Amino acid sequence: MGVNRLVVRRETWNRVRDYLLADGREHLCFILAEHVSLGNANLLLEKDLHLIEDNELDDGRAWEGLSLKLDVLLQVMNHANKQQCVLIEVHSHPFADGAVYFSSIDLQGQKEMVSYLSDAAPGKVYGALVVGKNSVKGQFWLPGNRNPLPLDGIRIVGPVLEDIRGDGKPAATQGGAKTNGTEGVYHRQILALGGQGQGKIEQVSVAIVGLGGMGSIVAQELAYLGVGEFLLIDDDAVEMTNLHRVVGATKKDVGKMKVKIALEHIKRINPKAQVKALCVNVRSLDALRFLKGSNLIFGCVDTDSARLILSELASSYLIPYLDCGVGITVKDGEIVEAGGRVVVWTSGRPCLLCAREVNTRIAAEELETPNEREFRRRHGYVAGSDVPEPAVISLNGTVASLAVTEFLALVAGFRDSHHYTYYDMIEQRVGPRIVTKEEKCVVCALEGCGDKSKLERYSNRNLPSDLPI
């Protein structure tokens, strides 16, 4: 069974709670969201928030069922229609300290609203949430369905990733680590991160794109941490020149797919981990489809085109994205520059284009067909290069560990994750870099738009005509 989830930005969720729980009375707001169908699962991606003032209710005092004034409802519906979004009604039960449930008045109001919207806005999803002090209950209706589906959870995306159950149970009952005994495998981690932190690590679903020198180390460290679910994507096989840096690979593995090596290595470390390996390019429809359902994505790729695609996907579906990169410059047989960086994108932060970490000209060339690329190469128009880059495992390991530490901050929440961290191998220096968001960035403009980004265009063999160049 798939998971039905509402994804909300941290600043929006804070506004919702501050408004709905400001006093002892019930209040109302609407979340406007994009609906994404993932086959047996559904995503509702928050796009906007509409707070309902008390004077916009029929009695002017409090929210009670369908007491919203009709003209106000029409304004909200028009706002949603203009943005081509669905409506999610959110109201509070501020008196609920423990579990929270829809009242009979709530359920009757929702039934009438669904009936009204089936005529006024046919074909649209409608959702409802009730928010208590420590719990949330949610459900939603697909077009043509009389009965609602449960909203399994609410994901809050920001510097720290937070998951809230949607079944109405208090946060305190949502559990911690599965293994917390003093002799347990993760006992030392629990001492550092706490049972709740370890529990979050074990429950998160992580996608890793690129299982070479960087990705193989990331996969190993996440397996040791206890991550419970992996999606591995890479269409490359192990070569002899990879063996000095691909963790888990030996000479007998030459010719074997890198995702297969990583899968076997993860299972040796954590036999209980669920691992799905796709021997495909990130441009493929299968890769794009499965990535949309991930909790978090690691980009361990070495092409600008892959970084561009992953940046667009992360922004469109509000998925935290950790991008890792390294480089070594050799001149006259000596290393003159060496280092790497980790960029942690989450809602509201500048993307990789803003950080100048994607060369769109090179990305365009990488996305061309072989014939197109060969034509441009013959005429001297190719900016990229197929020359092998220098690489050492210690540099990959350092940057991979910096990225995994940011993963721990993002998931376990021991601090806010950092946006941009650089590593200078020559000066042995680590520090932040400040990046500002570009005002008209086309990737940032996709934030929360879901399927409207039309990522499937990258699966075509020809170069997409609308690259952000």
C-alpha angles and dihedrals in degrees: 000000000000125000121248109213142175112214115204132177115245095241091051094049091050090052091049094052095041091052100040096043098038093115141353094285131091117255135185139220138159128231114208110212146174115241117221122185115209097182103261093014137058133212125200109196115199114235105164144357129227116192117205114219120215092247088060090065122087095246094033091225114078145344111270115166112293098356093127113121112252095232090053091049090051090051091052091047092049090050090052092046092052089054092039089235135141124241126245115189112214124187135162139243096194091176092063109100095168130020118001128209139175112265122228088256089052092051093047091049091050091050091053092045092052090049091049093047093048086067101031097041109015119191095027129124117236125200138187134199132183115199124205129181093272106008146047132210121196144175138163141197125230116213112283094012118121094192123063126236119228118254101229097198152343118235116205111203122200139097085323122036115228130185122199122190116240098210096091096253119136119260091243090066096053095094139231134229119351090219115042106144120124089250095043123123093248099039094115091048091050089054087058104034103023129236093282091052093049090047091056091050092052093049100046122104112220129192119202117195111196119027100197128107095321101032095048090057092046090051092050095049093047090050090053090049090056103251105175104207132036136184112194121194126183132123096199131103128220115265129193090254090057096059096087092064113018105099114226096019125116134176092275088060096062107125093023118119114262093229089057091053091048093047092053092046093050092049091051090055098039114014091184094060117112108228128185115188123196118192092203140107117262087245092065121107091237092054093047093046095051094042091058090066097049123113093216137001131216113201109205095162132133101210131082091221092059091048090050093051093046091047091053092046094048092049094045095050100031093242118155108243127200112196120194127194138169136183140182125197117201123191124180090348095308132104107244099168132018136157146094146223144225121214118193111198120193132151114310096015126114113266129230091271090056088050091051090239094128122064102206093196091057090042090055092051092049090053094053123103116260090254093052092047093048091051092052091045091055090051095047097249100120113112098182128069136220093206110126114254123228113257139178127185095229092063092046090048094050094051093041090054091049088053094048090050088055087049089056091050091048096047107026092036101218085145138346113287116251119241102217127012122177129196123204110198094189096052092030090230133146124189149134128277119208114228125184124208116252111240096227101029109155093208094050088048088064093063110139096352094122117190092001088083087070094214089172087080087080091063090068115101092229124075112271111249096220104058115150094251 
